[in-house]
C-alpha cells in the first residue's frame, strides 16, 4: 500500500469501479477498499456448474443512453438477451409487463380495443377520485383483476405491508402495452455480459489496488489519512454515525440450489404474485446466457424488512425517509469536496445499472475538471 493516494474509493461496486477507472485514466492514483470479500457489489456473479449465477438477484443491463452502452461494451461483450419475465399466480401464467398476451390470458380479449374497453370498465367501476393508498391507486390505473392477480400479493411481499397501508405515491404509473410484445424494457440497448458482471468489473479496475474484507468506517480516520479525497459509496447515515436516525431499506434473502436437470422453469425470471408463496420470484440463471449445461441453478428470492447488520437493498423513499435523507445530504455538502457521496447507498436512491454508470461518469468528470 502506498503512503498516499489521490483518491480512496470506498466500495468496489459499479459506481466505484467506473469512478476508479476514470481516475486511473486521468493519471490519478487510487485505492479501492471493499467491506465484502469480493468486488462488483450487488452485480457480483459467480460461476457454478458452468453457469454465471447472479448472487444478489437478477441484473439485466438496459439503457437508451448510447454513450453508456458504448462505455460498458469496452469491458465486456454483451449478448442479445431480452428480458421477458412471467408471472405465476396460483399456477396461472401471465406475461409481463402487462400487454396483449396478459390481457388475452386474463379475459380472452384479442384486439387492443377490446383490452382498452375491459380495463376502462374495471377502472370506472372501482374508481377513487382521491386515492388514499396503493390499492386504490393501482386499481385507478389498471382495474381490479390485474391488481388482485398481478400486483397485490407481489407488492405486499415486497414491502411487508398490506397495500391498503402503503401510500398511493409508490405507484405513480404502471406499464400497459396494447401490443403482443413481452420485452420488459423499452430501452434501445439490452443484454448480459458474456462471462458475467464480475469479469466486467475486473476489467474496469485492472491495474488498480483493491483491498477486500476492509471496513472503512471501522478505521475511518486511518483510511482518510492516506488519501487526499474519498469517494464514499456506503450508507450515508452510517457515515455520519446515524446522527439523525436510521434510514430505512428493504432487504433480500436468497436461497440458491443446483438441480440435476437441464431446464427448471423455461425462462430466467418467474414472479410469484400470490400472497401464499413466500418468495417473490425464482431466477434460473442459465437462461440469461442461453445455457445448455446438463444441470441448472435456481435462486428463490425473499423480501425482508431491513435491520442493522443485514444488507440494505431498496431505499424506502417515503416522506419520512426522504426528509431524513435531506438532513444527511446537507451534512454531506459541508464536506467541502473532500468526500464525494455516490451510488445507491451514498445517495439513498435506487439506481438501475445504466444510471449508476451515467451518474459516476458525470461526477468523476466534474471532479477532474475542478482539480
N, C-alpha and C positions, 0 to 999 in steps of 0.2 A: 504494500500500500504506500502510495506517495505521501510525502509530508503535507502537501497542499494541492487541492484541486480547484479548478474554476467553478465547477458545479457538483453538488451532491444530488443525485436523483433518488428519492425515496419511493420505491415501488417499481418493480420490473414488469408491470403490465403494459398494455398497448400505448397508453399516453406517455408513460415514462420512456418506453423504448423509442418512440418517434422523437421525443424531445432529445434523448441522448444521441441518437443517430445524427440529427441535425447539428447538434453542438460539436460532435466529433468532426463532422464535415466542414464546419467553420473553423476548425483548428483549436477548439476549446478542450480542456481536459475535464473528464468527469468520472465519477464513481457511482455505480448503482448499488444500493442496498435493498434487500428484499426480506420481508418477515417470513414468508413461506420458504419451503425447501426448493422451490422451482421458479423459473421465470414465466412470463406470459400471463400472469394474473388469472382472471376468470375465463380467458380464452385458451387456457392450457389444454393441450391434447397429449394423450399418452397411448402408445401402441400396445394393444392387447390382441393376441391371436391374429396379428397382421392387420388389425383394424385401428384406425385413428379414433380414439374414444374422447369425446368432449367431456372432460371430468367435471365441469361446473355448469352443465346444461348446454343445450343446443345453441350454436352460434353460426349464423349464416351471414356472410358478408354481402351487403347490398347497398347500393348508392346510386344517385343520379349525378354526383359530382365527378366529372371526368378526371379532374386533377387528382382527386383522392384515389380513384380507381387505378390510374396510371402509377401513382405512388406505390400502392401496396403490391402491384404487379412487378415492381423492381425486386421484390424479396420472395415472391412465390408465383408459381403458375396456378391460376385458378381454373377449376373445371366448370362445366356448364350446368351445375346443379341448380334446379329451380325448386324453390320451397313450396310444397303443396301438401300441407298437413291435413289431417282429417279429424273429425270429432266423433267420439263414440259415446252415445247417450243410451245407456242400458241395452247395448247391443245394436242399436240403430246407428248406421254410419252416415255422416254428413260431410260434405266438402267445406273447407274453409279457404279464404274468407267467404262470407255469405254471398253466394252467386246463384246463377240459374240452376246449377246442379243441386245446390242446397234446397232451393225452393221446389224443384221438381220432386225431390225425395220427400220433402215435408208435406206438400199439398197436392202433388200431381200436376201442377201447372207446367205449361210448356213454353209459352211466349213471355217476353218481358212485360207486355201489357197486363197479362193475367197475374204475373207476380206482383207488379206495382199495385194493382187493384186489391189483391189479397192483403198486402202489407198495409195499404191505406185503410182498408176496412178494420183491420185489427188495431191500428193506431187510434182511429176515431172512436172505437167502442170503449177504449180504456184511457183516453187522453187526459192528462193532467195539465191544467193551464199553467200552474207554477209548481213543477216537480220538486218535491222536498227531499227525495232520496234517490239512490242509484236505481232502484227498481222502477220508480215512476219515470225517471229519465230514459232508461233503456227501452221501456215499453213505448214511450213517446217517439223513439227513433225507429224501432223495428217491429213493434207489436208483441203480443203475449206469447205466441207459440215459439218464436225464435228465442225470446228472453228465457222462457222456462226450460227449454231443452238445451240451449247452447251457451247461455250467458250466466244464468243464476247460480247453478251449482258450482261451476268452474270459478266464478268470481268470489263466491263465499269461501271456497277452499283457499284461493289465493290470498284473500285479505283476513281470513279467520273471523269474519263477522257476517251477520245477515245482511243482504242487500238493502233491506229497509233501514238499516242503521249506518249505511255508508252514504257519504254526501253525493249529491247529484253531479257535482262538477268533475268527479273522477271519470265519467264517461261523457265527453263533450260531443263525440261523434262515433259512429260505428260504420265500418266499410260495408256498403251494399253495392253489389255489381250486378247489373242486369245483362250479363254475358255468361257463356259457358266457359269461364276461364278460372282455373284453380290455382294460378300463380298468386301466392300470398302477397308478394310485393309488387308495387308499380314501378320500381326503380329500373333505370336503363341497364345497370350492371349488377350481376349477381353471381355468386359461386362460393366454392370451398377451396382453400389452398391445398394443392397436392402435397402429401406428406404431413399435413396438419399445421395448426397455428403455431405450435411451439417452434417448429423449424423456421417459420416465417419470422418470428420474433428473434430467434437466434441470429438470423442473417442481419436483422436491423441493428443489433448491438454487437456485431462481430468486431473484435478488437477493443472492446470497452470492458473494463474491470467490473465484475459483478460479485457481490458477497451475499449469498442466500442465508437463510436462518439468522437474520440480523434484525433486531427490533430497534428501530430508530428512536422511539420515544423512551425506551428503557435507559438509553445513554445519550439523550438529546444534546446536551452541552458538548460532549466529546465529539459527536459527529458534526455538529455545527462548526466546530473549531477547525475542521480540516478542509473546509471549502468556503469560497467567497460568497456563493449563493446556494440556496436549497430549492429544489423542485419537489414539492410535497404532494403525494397523491393518496395519502391515507385519510382517515376520517377527520374532518375539520374540527369537530367538537373535541376529539381526543387530543389533537394538537394543543388546544388551549385548556387542557385539563378539565373538560366538561364544566367550564366556569358558569355557564348559564343553564346547564342541564343537558340531558342526553337527547340527541336527535334519534328519531325512530326509523326503523327499517323493517322490511320483511326479509326473512331468511329462507334458506332452502336446505333440504336433506336429500341425499342421493343414495339409491340402492342399485349397484351395478352387478350384473350377473352374466356369466358366459354360458351360452346354451349350445348344446350339441345338436344343432340343426342349422340349415343354411339360411332360412328366412322365417322370422317370427311373426311380423305384422305387415310386411309388404310395403312399408314406407318409413321414412325417417322419424316422423313425429305423429303420434296419436294423442289428442287431448281427450281426457275423460271428463265429461261435462255434467255428470250426475253427482249429487251430494254423497251418495253411498260409497263410491270408490274413493279410498283415502288419498291416493296420489292424483296429481293434476295431469300428468302425461307420462307416456313411455317413449323413450328415444331408442331407436335401433340404428346404431352409429354407422354401420357399413353402407347404408343407403345414401349417406352423404357423398360417397365416392363410388357408387355403383359396384360395391364389393361382391365378389363371388367366392369368398372364403368358405370353407366347409362348416365353420362354426359362426355364431353371431354373438354380439354383445349388446345387451339392452340395459337401460337405466330407467328406473322409476323415480320420478321427481315429486317430492312432497314440499308444500309450502308451510313455513313455520313462522311463529312470532319470534322476532329477533330479541335476543338477550345479550348483554355484555359478555364477551368471550366467544360468541358464535359469529359466523361470518355474515356481515351485512351485505345484502344484495340490492334490494329495491328501496330507494328513499320513499318515505311516506309523505308526499308533498301536499299535505293538507294545510289548512290555515295555521294551525298551531305550530307545526314543524317549520313551515315557511317563515313565520315570524321569528322563530328561534334561530334559523339559519341566517337571517338578515343581521342578527346581533353578532354572530360569529364572522360573517363576511366583513362587517365593519372593523373587527379586530384584525382580520387578515389584511385589510387595506392599509393598516397602520404599520405593516412590516417594512415599509419603505423600499419595496422591490427586492429585498434580500431573501425573502421567501415567496415562492410562487406556488399558489394552490391550484391544482388542476385535477381533472378526471372526475369520475363518478362520485367518489367519496370526498375529494377535496372541494368539490363544488356542490355537493349534495343535490345531484340531479341524475336522472337516468340518461345514459348516452348509448345510442347504437354505435357499433364499431366505426362506421364511417364518420360519424360526428365526433368521435373521440380523436380520430386521425386529424380531422379538419381543425378541431379546437387546439390540438397540440401544435400543429404546423403554424397556425395563426399566432399562438402565444410565443413560440420559440423565435419566430421571425421578428416579432415585436421586441423581444428581449435582446436579440442580436443587434437590431438597429440602434438600440439605446445604450450599447456598451461603448 
